Amino acid sequence: IDGISPIQPLPALIAGKTQQTMSRGDNGRGRQRSMDIKGLILELIEEIYPPLYCPECYEISSSRSEADNHVKTYHQGSKIFACVSPACKQSYSSRAGLRYHLEHGHTVT
């Protein structure tokens, strides 16, 4: 991002729990994401902020809808999705806000 490596993904403390929760029985196959710039940005965001993990309180949900409801219910309005660029201090209350910021405010390669 802007020629700098993105921030590190999950803290090691919860990385193992998240991998177990997110493991798939179908060898990782599923919906394939386009590899255009938007697809790369979404992939980067999901690596830093996995969809089943709350970056604020570290709760791990069993489904994406449960995780989204958790964020809306317990962290409504909190800007818990910090920009993945170490040089940027922007934060957003949703992954969509962060995605828009990365698409329009940074050069992602």
N, CA, C and O atoms as a printed pandas DataFrame, in Angstrom:
     atom_number atom_name residue_name chain_id  residue_number  x_coord  y_coord  z_coord
0              1         N          ILE        A               1    0.857   -1.164    0.000
1              2        CA          ILE        A               1    0.000    0.000    0.000
2              3         C          ILE        A               1    0.901    1.224    0.000
3              4         O          ILE        A               1    1.673    1.447    0.933
4              5         N          ASP        A               2    0.792    1.996   -1.039
5              6        CA          ASP        A               2    1.640    3.175   -1.211
6              7         C          ASP        A               2    3.119    2.817   -1.084
7              8         O          ASP        A               2    3.918    3.635   -0.627
8              9         N          GLY        A               3    3.485    1.607   -1.483
9             10        CA          GLY        A               3    4.866    1.166   -1.448
10            11         C          GLY        A               3    5.343    0.663   -0.098
11            12         O          GLY        A               3    6.530    0.382    0.067
12            13         N          ILE        A               4    4.441    0.542    0.878
13            14        CA          ILE        A               4    4.792    0.080    2.222
14            15         C          ILE        A               4    4.017   -1.204    2.502
15            16         O          ILE        A               4    2.871   -1.340    2.072
16            17         N          SER        A               5    4.626   -2.144    3.214
17            18        CA          SER        A               5    3.918   -3.366    3.586
18            19         C          SER        A               5    2.753   -3.034    4.496
19            20         O          SER        A               5    2.855   -2.131    5.326
20            21         N          PRO        A               6    1.632   -3.757    4.352
21            22        CA          PRO        A               6    0.482   -3.502    5.229
22            23         C          PRO        A               6    0.768   -3.942    6.658
23            24         O          PRO        A               6    1.742   -4.644    6.927
24            25         N          ILE        A               7   -0.108   -3.512    7.574
25            26        CA          ILE        A               7    0.043   -3.930    8.963
26            27         C          ILE        A               7   -0.079   -5.434    9.066
27            28         O          ILE        A               7   -0.597   -6.088    8.161
28            29         N          GLN        A               8    0.393   -5.977   10.160
29            30        CA          GLN        A               8    0.351   -7.417   10.375
30            31         C          GLN        A               8   -1.073   -7.880   10.632
31            32         O          GLN        A               8   -1.879   -7.148   11.207
32            33         N          PRO        A               9   -1.383   -9.115   10.198
33            34        CA          PRO        A               9   -2.700   -9.669   10.507
34            35         C          PRO        A               9   -2.872   -9.924   11.998
35            36         O          PRO        A               9   -2.154   -9.347   12.815
36            37         N          LEU        A              10   -3.786  -10.756   12.343
37            38        CA          LEU        A              10   -4.167  -11.056   13.718
38            39         C          LEU        A              10   -3.034  -11.202   14.710
39            40         O          LEU        A              10   -1.952  -11.673   14.356
40            41         N          PRO        A              11   -3.271  -10.804   15.946
41            42        CA          PRO        A              11   -2.299  -11.104   16.978
42            43         C          PRO        A              11   -2.146  -12.621   17.098
43            44         O          PRO        A              11   -3.123  -13.350   16.929
44            45         N          ALA        A              12   -0.954  -13.100   17.384
45            46        CA          ALA        A              12   -0.696  -14.539   17.467
46            47         C          ALA        A              12   -1.584  -15.210   18.509
47            48         O          ALA        A              12   -1.891  -16.395   18.384
48            49         N          LEU        A              13   -1.995  -14.481   19.521
49            50        CA          LEU        A              13   -2.816  -15.020   20.590
50            51         C          LEU        A              13   -4.097  -15.654   20.080
51            52         O          LEU        A              13   -4.505  -16.705   20.574
52            53         N          ILE        A              14   -4.741  -15.031   19.095
53            54        CA          ILE        A              14   -6.018  -15.565   18.622
54            55         C          ILE        A              14   -5.938  -16.165   17.229
55            56         O          ILE        A              14   -6.934  -16.694   16.736
56            57         N          ALA        A              15   -4.794  -16.100   16.588
57            58        CA          ALA        A              15   -4.673  -16.598   15.221
58            59         C          ALA        A              15   -5.036  -18.069   15.123
59            60         O          ALA        A              15   -5.723  -18.462   14.181
60            61         N          GLY        A              16   -4.601  -18.889   16.058
61            62        CA          GLY        A              16   -4.908  -20.317   16.025
62            63         C          GLY        A              16   -6.389  -20.580   16.154
63            64         O          GLY        A              16   -6.925  -21.423   15.435
64            65         N          LYS        A              17   -7.075  -19.876   17.060
65            66        CA          LYS        A              17   -8.522  -20.045   17.233
66            67         C          LYS        A              17   -9.258  -19.684   15.963
67            68         O          LYS        A              17  -10.186  -20.385   15.563
68            69         N          THR        A              18   -8.858  -18.599   15.325
69            70        CA          THR        A              18   -9.540  -18.162   14.120
70            71         C          THR        A              18   -9.344  -19.167   13.003
71            72         O          THR        A              18  -10.293  -19.472   12.282
72            73         N          GLN        A              19   -8.143  -19.687   12.840
73            74        CA          GLN        A              19   -7.889  -20.663   11.789
74            75         C          GLN        A              19   -8.741  -21.899   12.000
75            76         O          GLN        A              19   -9.272  -22.443   11.032
76            77         N          GLN        A              20   -8.890  -22.365   13.245
77            78        CA          GLN        A              20   -9.721  -23.531   13.522
78            79         C          GLN        A              20  -11.165  -23.231   13.188
79            80         O          GLN        A              20  -11.836  -24.059   12.572
80            81         N          THR        A              21  -11.660  -22.074   13.576
81            82        CA          THR        A              21  -13.046  -21.707   13.341
82            83         C          THR        A              21  -13.321  -21.537   11.855
83            84         O          THR        A              21  -14.405  -21.877   11.379
84            85         N          MET        A              22  -12.346  -21.013   11.121
85            86        CA          MET        A              22  -12.572  -20.715    9.719
86            87         C          MET        A              22  -12.178  -21.857    8.790
87            88         O          MET        A              22  -12.361  -21.748    7.578
88            89         N          SER        A              23  -11.637  -22.957    9.336
89            90        CA          SER        A              23  -11.224  -24.047    8.457
90            91         C          SER        A              23  -12.435  -24.609    7.730
91            92         O          SER        A              23  -13.546  -24.615    8.260
92            93         N          ARG        A              24  -12.206  -25.077    6.515
93            94        CA          ARG        A              24  -13.303  -25.535    5.675
94            95         C          ARG        A              24  -13.102  -27.001    5.351
95            96         O          ARG        A              24  -11.970  -27.473    5.238
96            97         N          GLY        A              25  -14.202  -27.719    5.201
97            98        CA          GLY        A              25  -14.146  -29.118    4.850
98            99         C          GLY        A              25  -14.094  -29.352    3.358
99           100         O          GLY        A              25  -14.043  -30.501    2.919
100          101         N          ASP        A              26  -14.106  -28.289    2.563
101          102        CA          ASP        A              26  -14.147  -28.441    1.108
102          103         C          ASP        A              26  -12.819  -28.059    0.463
103          104         O          ASP        A              26  -12.790  -27.616   -0.686
104          105         N          ASN        A              27  -11.731  -28.227    1.188
105          106        CA          ASN        A              27  -10.384  -27.935    0.684
106          107         C          ASN        A              27  -10.216  -26.489    0.257
107          108         O          ASN        A              27   -9.427  -26.198   -0.641
108          109         N          GLY        A              28  -10.954  -25.568    0.894
109          110        CA          GLY        A              28  -10.807  -24.155    0.599
110          111         C          GLY        A              28  -11.558  -23.694   -0.632
111          112         O          GLY        A              28  -11.521  -22.512   -0.974
112          113         N          ARG        A              29  -12.238  -24.608   -1.300
113          114        CA          ARG        A              29  -12.989  -24.193   -2.480
114          115         C          ARG        A              29  -14.260  -23.484   -2.052
115          116         O          ARG        A              29  -14.785  -23.737   -0.968
116          117         N          GLY        A              30  -14.735  -22.631   -2.869
117          118        CA          GLY        A              30  -15.944  -21.871   -2.591
118          119         C          GLY        A              30  -16.032  -20.764   -3.607
119          120         O          GLY        A              30  -15.470  -20.857   -4.698
120          121         N          ARG        A              31  -16.730  -19.732   -3.250
121          122        CA          ARG        A              31  -16.869  -18.609   -4.164
122          123         C          ARG        A              31  -15.489  -18.043   -4.454
123          124         O          ARG        A              31  -14.737  -17.723   -3.533
124          125         N          GLN        A              32  -15.162  -17.920   -5.714
125          126        CA          GLN        A              32  -13.862  -17.389   -6.110
126          127         C          GLN        A              32  -13.976  -15.887   -6.322
127          128         O          GLN        A              32  -14.904  -15.416   -6.980
128          129         N          ARG        A              33  -13.044  -15.147   -5.771
129          130        CA          ARG        A              33  -13.050  -13.694   -5.877
130          131         C          ARG        A              33  -12.250  -13.265   -7.098
131          132         O          ARG        A              33  -11.216  -13.853   -7.417
132          133         N          SER        A              34  -12.730  -12.258   -7.761
133          134        CA          SER        A              34  -12.028  -11.690   -8.903
134          135         C          SER        A              34  -10.670  -11.178   -8.435
135          136         O          SER        A              34  -10.546  -10.681   -7.316
136          137         N          MET        A              35   -9.656  -11.297   -9.281
137          138        CA          MET        A              35   -8.328  -10.848   -8.892
138          139         C          MET        A              35   -8.003   -9.460   -9.450
139          140         O          MET        A              35   -6.833   -9.122   -9.632
140          141         N          ASP        A              36   -9.034   -8.658   -9.721
141          142        CA          ASP        A              36   -8.784   -7.270  -10.074
142          143         C          ASP        A              36   -8.420   -6.514   -8.790
143          144         O          ASP        A              36   -8.302   -7.128   -7.729
144          145         N          ILE        A              37   -8.246   -5.229   -8.872
145          146        CA          ILE        A              37   -7.793   -4.454   -7.709
146          147         C          ILE        A              37   -8.795   -4.543   -6.561
147          148         O          ILE        A              37   -8.392   -4.624   -5.401
148          149         N          LYS        A              38  -10.097   -4.530   -6.865
149          150        CA          LYS        A              38  -11.100   -4.641   -5.802
150          151         C          LYS        A              38  -10.997   -5.991   -5.111
151          152         O          LYS        A              38  -11.108   -6.073   -3.887
152          153         N          GLY        A              39  -10.785   -7.056   -5.890
153          154        CA          GLY        A              39  -10.623   -8.384   -5.308
154          155         C          GLY        A              39   -9.394   -8.470   -4.428
155          156         O          GLY        A              39   -9.431   -9.092   -3.367
156          157         N          LEU        A              40   -8.307   -7.853   -4.857
157          158        CA          LEU        A              40   -7.076   -7.849   -4.054
158          159         C          LEU        A              40   -7.260   -7.064   -2.756
159          160         O          LEU        A              40   -6.760   -7.466   -1.705
160          161         N          ILE        A              41   -7.975   -5.951   -2.833
161          162        CA          ILE        A              41   -8.225   -5.151   -1.633
162          163         C          ILE        A              41   -9.087   -5.941   -0.650
163          164         O          ILE        A              41   -8.801   -5.957    0.547
164          165         N          LEU        A              42  -10.138   -6.595   -1.145
165          166        CA          LEU        A              42  -10.990   -7.402   -0.264
166          167         C          LEU        A              42  -10.202   -8.540    0.373
167          168         O          LEU        A              42  -10.383   -8.836    1.555
168          169         N          GLU        A              43   -9.337   -9.173   -0.393
169          170        CA          GLU        A              43   -8.506  -10.254    0.133
170          171         C          GLU        A              43   -7.577   -9.737    1.230
171          172         O          GLU        A              43   -7.406  -10.392    2.258
172          173         N          LEU        A              44   -6.978   -8.570    1.016
173          174        CA          LEU        A              44   -6.098   -7.964    2.008
174          175         C          LEU        A              44   -6.864   -7.641    3.288
175          176         O          LEU        A              44   -6.386   -7.927    4.386
176          177         N          ILE        A              45   -8.047   -7.046    3.154
177          178        CA          ILE        A              45   -8.850   -6.699    4.327
178          179         C          ILE        A              45   -9.225   -7.956    5.100
179          180         O          ILE        A              45   -9.165   -7.966    6.330
180          181         N          GLU        A              46   -9.612   -9.018    4.395
181          182        CA          GLU        A              46  -10.009  -10.244    5.087
182          183         C          GLU        A              46   -8.831  -10.945    5.738
183          184         O          GLU        A              46   -9.015  -11.692    6.699
184          185         N          GLU        A              47   -7.619  -10.719    5.233
185          186        CA          GLU        A              47   -6.433  -11.293    5.895
186          187         C          GLU        A              47   -6.144  -10.551    7.192
187          188         O          GLU        A              47   -5.807  -11.172    8.200
188          189         N          ILE        A              48   -6.273   -9.234    7.175
189          190        CA          ILE        A              48   -6.001   -8.425    8.361
190          191         C          ILE        A              48   -7.166   -8.499    9.351
191          192         O          ILE        A              48   -6.955   -8.612   10.559
192          193         N          TYR        A              49   -8.394   -8.435    8.832
193          194        CA          TYR        A              49   -9.616   -8.478    9.640
194          195         C          TYR        A              49  -10.483   -9.647    9.178
195          196         O          TYR        A              49  -11.432   -9.439    8.423
196          197         N          PRO        A              50  -10.179  -10.873    9.616
197          198        CA          PRO        A              50  -10.975  -12.028    9.176
198          199         C          PRO        A              50  -12.459  -11.823    9.467
199          200         O          PRO        A              50  -12.815  -11.250   10.497
200          201         N          PRO        A              51  -13.330  -12.288    8.563
201          202        CA          PRO        A              51  -14.759  -12.003    8.672
202          203         C          PRO        A              51  -15.441  -12.565    9.921
203          204         O          PRO        A              51  -16.491  -12.051   10.307
204          205         N          LEU        A              52  -14.899  -13.584   10.563
205          206        CA          LEU        A              52  -15.545  -14.177   11.731
206          207         C          LEU        A              52  -14.957  -13.697   13.053
207          208         O          LEU        A              52  -15.308  -14.213   14.114
208          209         N          TYR        A              53  -14.078  -12.729   12.995
209          210        CA          TYR        A              53  -13.328  -12.259   14.162
210          211         C          TYR        A              53  -13.606  -10.777   14.399
211          212         O          TYR        A              53  -13.557   -9.977   13.465
212          213         N          CYS        A              54  -13.897  -10.414   15.641
213          214        CA          CYS        A              54  -14.140   -9.011   15.990
214          215         C          CYS        A              54  -12.805   -8.362   16.362
215          216         O          CYS        A              54  -12.169   -8.784   17.328
216          217         N          PRO        A              55  -12.373   -7.351   15.619
217          218        CA          PRO        A              55  -11.089   -6.714   15.913
218          219         C          PRO        A              55  -11.097   -5.881   17.194
219          220         O          PRO        A              55  -10.038   -5.481   17.677
220          221         N          GLU        A              56  -12.267   -5.619   17.743
221          222        CA          GLU        A              56  -12.369   -4.804   18.954
222          223         C          GLU        A              56  -12.261   -5.651   20.222
223          224         O          GLU        A              56  -11.489   -5.321   21.123
224          225         N          CYS        A              57  -13.033   -6.746   20.299
225          226        CA          CYS        A              57  -13.065   -7.543   21.531
226          227         C          CYS        A              57  -12.584   -8.979   21.330
227          228         O          CYS        A              57  -12.607   -9.776   22.268
228          229         N          TYR        A              58  -12.152   -9.311   20.123
229          230        CA          TYR        A              58  -11.586  -10.620   19.789
230          231         C          TYR        A              58  -12.588  -11.773   19.864
231          232         O          TYR        A              58  -12.185  -12.934   19.932
232          233         N          GLU        A              59  -13.886  -11.469   19.852
233          234        CA          GLU        A              59  -14.882  -12.547   19.829
234          235         C          GLU        A              59  -14.848  -13.220   18.457
235          236         O          GLU        A              59  -14.715  -12.557   17.429
236          237         N          ILE        A              60  -14.970  -14.543   18.460
237          238        CA          ILE        A              60  -14.992  -15.290   17.212
238          239         C          ILE        A              60  -16.387  -15.844   17.023
239          240         O          ILE        A              60  -16.901  -16.548   17.892
240          241         N          SER        A              61  -17.008  -15.532   15.888
241          242        CA          SER        A              61  -18.366  -15.955   15.589
242          243         C          SER        A              61  -18.363  -17.215   14.743
243          244         O          SER        A              61  -17.344  -17.587   14.160
244          245         N          SER        A              62  -19.513  -17.865   14.683
245          246        CA          SER        A              62  -19.612  -19.100   13.901
246          247         C          SER        A              62  -20.079  -18.851   12.468
247          248         O          SER        A              62  -19.991  -19.746   11.627
248          249         N          SER        A              63  -20.575  -17.649   12.181
249          250        CA          SER        A              63  -20.999  -17.332   10.809
250          251         C          SER        A              63  -20.755  -15.849   10.542
251          252         O          SER        A              63  -20.597  -15.047   11.462
252          253         N          ARG        A              64  -20.732  -15.518    9.277
253          254        CA          ARG        A              64  -20.485  -14.126    8.899
254          255         C          ARG        A              64  -21.621  -13.214    9.368
255          256         O          ARG        A              64  -21.378  -12.100    9.834
256          257         N          SER        A              65  -22.865  -13.692    9.241
257          258        CA          SER        A              65  -23.994  -12.861    9.675
258          259         C          SER        A              65  -23.960  -12.647   11.188
259          260         O          SER        A              65  -24.294  -11.563   11.667
260          261         N          GLU        A              66  -23.559  -13.670   11.941
261          262        CA          GLU        A              66  -23.429  -13.526   13.392
262          263         C          GLU        A              66  -22.340  -12.504   13.715
263          264         O          GLU        A              66  -22.508  -11.690   14.623
264          265         N          ALA        A              67  -21.237  -12.539   12.989
265          266        CA          ALA        A              67  -20.149  -11.586   13.212
266          267         C          ALA        A              67  -20.599  -10.161   12.877
267          268         O          ALA        A              67  -20.306   -9.225   13.622
268          269         N          ASP        A              68  -21.306   -9.998   11.765
269          270        CA          ASP        A              68  -21.806   -8.668   11.393
270          271         C          ASP        A              68  -22.781   -8.135   12.435
271          272         O          ASP        A              68  -22.725   -6.960   12.797
272          273         N          ASN        A              69  -23.682   -9.002   12.920
273          274        CA          ASN        A              69  -24.634   -8.584   13.958
274          275         C          ASN        A              69  -23.917   -8.217   15.246
275          276         O          ASN        A              69  -24.317   -7.271   15.923
276          277         N          HIS        A              70  -22.871   -8.945   15.595
277          278        CA          HIS        A              70  -22.093   -8.629   16.798
278          279         C          HIS        A              70  -21.514   -7.217   16.702
279          280         O          HIS        A              70  -21.638   -6.426   17.636
280          281         N          VAL        A              71  -20.885   -6.908   15.572
281          282        CA          VAL        A              71  -20.283   -5.584   15.405
282          283         C          VAL        A              71  -21.352   -4.501   15.466
283          284         O          VAL        A              71  -21.154   -3.473   16.114
284          285         N          LYS        A              72  -22.485   -4.719   14.797
285          286        CA          LYS        A              72  -23.559   -3.717   14.802
286          287         C          LYS        A              72  -24.159   -3.533   16.191
287          288         O          LYS        A              72  -24.503   -2.415   16.573
288          289         N          THR        A              73  -24.288   -4.626   16.952
289          290        CA          THR        A              73  -24.928   -4.569   18.263
290          291         C          THR        A              73  -24.001   -4.010   19.343
291          292         O          THR        A              73  -24.396   -3.126   20.103
292          293         N          TYR        A              74  -22.780   -4.517   19.411
293          294        CA          TYR        A              74  -21.890   -4.168   20.517
294          295         C          TYR        A              74  -20.911   -3.045   20.216
295          296         O          TYR        A              74  -20.390   -2.424   21.142
296          297         N          HIS        A              75  -20.652   -2.774   18.961
297          298        CA          HIS        A              75  -19.641   -1.770   18.622
298          299         C          HIS        A              75  -20.192   -0.724   17.657
299          300         O          HIS        A              75  -19.436   -0.140   16.881
300          301         N          GLN        A              76  -21.497   -0.483   17.699
301          302        CA          GLN        A              76  -22.149    0.442   16.784
302          303         C          GLN        A              76  -21.481    1.813   16.831
303          304         O          GLN        A              76  -21.387    2.443   17.885
304          305         N          GLY        A              77  -21.023    2.255   15.669
305          306        CA          GLY        A              77  -20.406    3.563   15.561
306          307         C          GLY        A              77  -18.924    3.596   15.911
307          308         O          GLY        A              77  -18.241    4.572   15.599
308          309         N          SER        A              78  -18.417    2.553   16.549
309          310        CA          SER        A              78  -16.983    2.512   16.888
310          311         C          SER        A              78  -16.160    2.304   15.625
311          312         O          SER        A              78  -16.502    1.482   14.775
312          313         N          LYS        A              79  -15.112    3.029   15.516
313          314        CA          LYS        A              79  -14.234    2.897   14.344
314          315         C          LYS        A              79  -13.178    1.843   14.652
315          316         O          LYS        A              79  -12.076    2.159   15.101
316          317         N          ILE        A              80  -13.538    0.580   14.401
317          318        CA          ILE        A              80  -12.684   -0.539   14.786
318          319         C          ILE        A              80  -11.853   -1.100   13.631
319          320         O          ILE        A              80  -11.031   -1.992   13.838
320          321         N          PHE        A              81  -12.061   -0.585   12.419
321          322        CA          PHE        A              81  -11.306   -1.067   11.264
322          323         C          PHE        A              81  -10.307    0.004   10.843
323          324         O          PHE        A              81  -10.622    0.888   10.047
324          325         N          ALA        A              82   -9.096   -0.090   11.392
325          326        CA          ALA        A              82   -8.037    0.875   11.091
326          327         C          ALA        A              82   -7.479    0.593    9.700
327          328         O          ALA        A              82   -7.458   -0.556    9.258
328          329         N          CYS        A              83   -7.034    1.621    9.022
329          330        CA          CYS        A              83   -6.421    1.465    7.708
330          331         C          CYS        A              83   -5.240    0.515    7.829
331          332         O          CYS        A              83   -4.509    0.536    8.820
332          333         N          VAL        A              84   -5.062   -0.316    6.813
333          334        CA          VAL        A              84   -4.004   -1.330    6.845
334          335         C          VAL        A              84   -2.631   -0.765    6.492
335          336         O          VAL        A              84   -1.632   -1.481    6.565
336          337         N          SER        A              85   -2.571    0.496    6.114
337          338        CA          SER        A              85   -1.292    1.139    5.852
338          339         C          SER        A              85   -0.708    1.657    7.162
339          340         O          SER        A              85   -1.382    2.397    7.879
340          341         N          PRO        A              86    0.534    1.284    7.491
341          342        CA          PRO        A              86    1.119    1.753    8.745
342          343         C          PRO        A              86    1.307    3.269    8.794
343          344         O          PRO        A              86    1.444    3.840    9.876
344          345         N          ALA        A              87    1.315    3.920    7.637
345          346        CA          ALA        A              87    1.522    5.368    7.599
346          347         C          ALA        A              87    0.212    6.153    7.714
347          348         O          ALA        A              87    0.237    7.381    7.802
348          349         N          CYS        A              88   -0.923    5.462    7.717
349          350        CA          CYS        A              88   -2.231    6.127    7.717
350          351         C          CYS        A              88   -2.923    5.906    9.059
351          352         O          CYS        A              88   -2.871    4.808    9.613
352          353         N          LYS        A              89   -3.555    6.920    9.569
353          354        CA          LYS        A              89   -4.209    6.843   10.879
354          355         C          LYS        A              89   -5.738    6.814   10.779
355          356         O          LYS        A              89   -6.412    6.949   11.800
356          357         N          GLN        A              90   -6.294    6.645    9.592
357          358        CA          GLN        A              90   -7.746    6.616    9.412
358          359         C          GLN        A              90   -8.335    5.323    9.964
359          360         O          GLN        A              90   -7.697    4.272    9.903
360          361         N          SER        A              91   -9.554    5.397   10.504
361          362        CA          SER        A              91  -10.281    4.232   10.991
362          363         C          SER        A              91  -11.733    4.333   10.546
363          364         O          SER        A              91  -12.256    5.424   10.319
364          365         N          TYR        A              92  -12.374    3.173   10.426
365          366        CA          TYR        A              92  -13.741    3.113    9.909
366          367         C          TYR        A              92  -14.583    2.168   10.741
367          368         O          TYR        A              92  -14.052    1.276   11.404
368          369         N          SER        A              93  -15.892    2.357   10.711
369          370        CA          SER        A              93  -16.800    1.518   11.488
370          371         C          SER        A              93  -17.237    0.277   10.719
371          372         O          SER        A              93  -17.949   -0.563   11.270
372          373         N          SER        A              94  -16.827    0.140    9.457
373          374        CA          SER        A              94  -17.199   -1.036    8.669
374          375         C          SER        A              94  -16.072   -1.417    7.714
375          376         O          SER        A              94  -15.217   -0.599    7.373
376          377         N          ARG        A              95  -16.092   -2.680    7.292
377          378        CA          ARG        A              95  -15.129   -3.131    6.293
378          379         C          ARG        A              95  -15.357   -2.388    4.975
379          380         O          ARG        A              95  -14.408   -2.086    4.251
380          381         N          ALA        A              96  -16.620   -2.098    4.673
381          382        CA          ALA        A              96  -16.950   -1.387    3.427
382          383         C          ALA        A              96  -16.317    0.010    3.419
383          384         O          ALA        A              96  -15.804    0.450    2.390
384          385         N          GLY        A              97  -16.352    0.700    4.549
385          386        CA          GLY        A              97  -15.725    2.016    4.644
386          387         C          GLY        A              97  -14.218    1.935    4.440
387          388         O          GLY        A              97  -13.623    2.771    3.760
388          389         N          LEU        A              98  -13.618    0.925    5.033
389          390        CA          LEU        A              98  -12.182    0.710    4.862
390          391         C          LEU        A              98  -11.865    0.377    3.409
391          392         O          LEU        A              98  -10.888    0.884    2.857
392          393         N          ARG        A              99  -12.678   -0.465    2.789
393          394        CA          ARG        A              99  -12.459   -0.829    1.387
394          395         C          ARG        A              99  -12.519    0.416    0.492
395          396         O          ARG        A              99  -11.658    0.600   -0.369
396          397         N          TYR        A             100  -13.530    1.268    0.690
397          398        CA          TYR        A             100  -13.659    2.496   -0.099
398          399         C          TYR        A             100  -12.424    3.378    0.094
399          400         O          TYR        A             100  -11.888    3.928   -0.868
400          401         N          HIS        A             101  -11.978    3.507    1.342
401          402        CA          HIS        A             101  -10.792    4.314    1.628
402          403         C          HIS        A             101   -9.575    3.779    0.879
403          404         O          HIS        A             101   -8.831    4.553    0.277
404          405         N          LEU        A             102   -9.364    2.454    0.911
405          406        CA          LEU        A             102   -8.210    1.878    0.237
406          407         C          LEU        A             102   -8.295    2.057   -1.271
407          408         O          LEU        A             102   -7.287    2.313   -1.929
408          409         N          GLU        A             103   -9.505    1.921   -1.821
409          410        CA          GLU        A             103   -9.682    2.069   -3.279
410          411         C          GLU        A             103   -9.426    3.492   -3.727
411          412         O          GLU        A             103   -8.882    3.705   -4.811
412          413         N          HIS        A             104   -9.804    4.475   -2.920
413          414        CA          HIS        A             104   -9.741    5.874   -3.344
414          415         C          HIS        A             104   -8.636    6.702   -2.702
415          416         O          HIS        A             104   -8.317    7.787   -3.190
416          417         N          GLY        A             105   -8.043    6.203   -1.605
417          418        CA          GLY        A             105   -7.064    7.017   -0.900
418          419         C          GLY        A             105   -5.634    6.502   -0.956
419          420         O          GLY        A             105   -4.709    7.186   -0.517
420          421         N          HIS        A             106   -5.448    5.313   -1.487
421          422        CA          HIS        A             106   -4.115    4.715   -1.521
422          423         C          HIS        A             106   -3.854    4.052   -2.854
423          424         O          HIS        A             106   -4.776    3.784   -3.625
424          425         N          THR        A             107   -2.589    3.793   -3.115
425          426        CA          THR        A             107   -2.191    2.993   -4.269
426          427         C          THR        A             107   -1.901    1.607   -3.743
427          428         O          THR        A             107   -0.977    1.412   -2.953
428          429         N          VAL        A             108   -2.699    0.633   -4.186
429          430        CA          VAL        A             108   -2.544   -0.749   -3.724
430          431         C          VAL        A             108   -1.949   -1.563   -4.867
431          432         O          VAL        A             108   -2.487   -1.592   -5.974
432          433         N          THR        A             109   -0.829   -2.223   -4.577
433          434        CA          THR        A             109   -0.177   -3.057   -5.598
434          435         C          THR        A             109    0.027   -4.463   -5.083
435          436         O          THR        A             109    0.560   -5.311   -5.799
